Amino acid sequence: MPDTHLSGLTIQGAAIAAADVALSAGFGTTATVVPTGSDRKGKLVITSSGTGQGANPTATITPKDAYDPGAQPVVCRGLTAGDSQLAIPVIARIVGGALEITLVGTPVAAQVYTIDYAMV
């Protein structure tokens, strides 16, 4: 399914790499993240793996330049691979100049979660 949720927004930012995104332990001991886009608008593809999945894990994006504390993060969706489930609820907020995205609930090992985000 093509990414059409945020495609109409023109937002510039610095290129994002996996090193710019910190996953909390709640995604599992060997969880991975593949970010695309920029630190202002993009997509996170998170694979929950290993053991120790816990409630309400977070993905924190640290931008090249801190986000304005008044910035409004927009998270359009949190879907599982193949869109096999309804949208997974997520909460986004600015914490210490970084964007913290919380997956509401407990991830399932070997499940892939896709989250689109933008800073406006």
C-alpha positions in Angstrom: 0.0 0.0 0.0 1.6 3.3 -1.0 2.2 6.0 1.6 -0.5 8.5 0.9 -1.3 9.7 4.4 1.4 12.4 4.6 2.4 12.7 0.9 0.7 16.1 0.5 2.8 17.7 3.2 6.0 19.5 2.2 8.2 19.5 5.3 11.9 19.7 5.1 14.4 18.3 7.6 17.6 16.4 8.0 17.9 12.8 6.7 17.1 10.3 9.4 19.0 7.2 10.2 18.4 4.3 12.6 21.0 5.9 15.0 18.6 8.8 15.4 15.8 6.6 16.7 15.9 5.0 20.2 13.5 2.1 20.9 12.5 1.3 24.5 13.0 -2.2 25.8 9.2 -2.8 25.5 9.6 -3.6 21.8 11.8 -6.6 22.7 15.4 -7.4 23.3 16.4 -7.5 19.6 13.8 -5.1 18.1 14.9 -3.1 15.1 13.8 0.1 13.4 14.1 1.2 9.8 13.4 5.0 9.4 12.8 6.7 6.1 12.3 10.4 5.3 13.7 13.1 7.5 13.7 14.0 11.2 10.7 16.3 10.5 8.5 13.9 8.3 8.9 10.3 7.7 8.1 6.7 8.5 9.3 4.3 11.2 9.1 0.5 10.5 9.6 -1.2 13.8 10.0 -5.0 14.1 9.3 -6.3 17.6 11.6 -9.2 18.3 13.3 -11.1 21.0 11.8 -11.3 24.5 10.6 -8.8 27.1 7.9 -7.1 25.2 6.2 -4.6 27.5 3.2 -2.3 27.6 3.4 1.1 25.9 6.9 1.0 24.4 8.4 4.2 22.8 10.3 5.2 19.8 12.2 8.5 20.3 13.5 10.5 17.4 16.3 12.8 18.2 16.5 15.5 15.5 19.6 17.2 14.3 18.2 20.5 15.7 15.9 20.2 18.7 12.2 20.5 18.0 10.5 23.7 19.2 8.7 22.9 22.5 5.5 24.4 20.9 5.7 22.2 17.8 2.8 19.9 17.1 3.7 16.3 16.3 1.3 14.5 13.9 1.2 10.8 13.8 -1.1 9.5 11.1 -1.1 5.8 11.7 0.4 2.9 13.5 -0.3 -0.1 11.4 0.8 -3.7 11.5 2.5 -5.3 8.5 0.1 -5.9 5.7 -2.5 -3.7 7.5 -3.9 -6.9 9.0 -5.2 -5.1 12.1 -7.0 -1.9 12.7 -4.7 1.1 13.3 -2.7 0.7 16.5 -3.2 3.7 18.7 -0.1 5.9 19.2 0.6 9.0 21.3 3.2 11.6 20.1 4.7 14.3 22.2 7.8 16.5 22.4 10.1 15.5 25.3 13.4 17.4 25.8 13.5 18.6 22.2 12.9 15.0 20.8 9.8 13.4 19.4 8.5 10.5 21.6 6.0 8.2 20.0 4.3 5.7 22.3 2.6 2.6 21.0 -0.5 2.1 23.2 -0.6 -1.6 24.2 1.9 -4.4 24.1 3.7 -5.3 20.9 3.7 -8.9 19.7 7.1 -10.5 18.9 7.8 -10.9 15.2 5.1 -8.2 14.4 6.1 -5.2 12.2 4.6 -1.8 13.2 4.6 1.1 10.7 4.3 4.7 12.0 4.1 7.8 9.9 4.9 11.1 11.5 5.3 14.8 10.8 6.2 17.9 12.7 4.0 20.9 11.9 
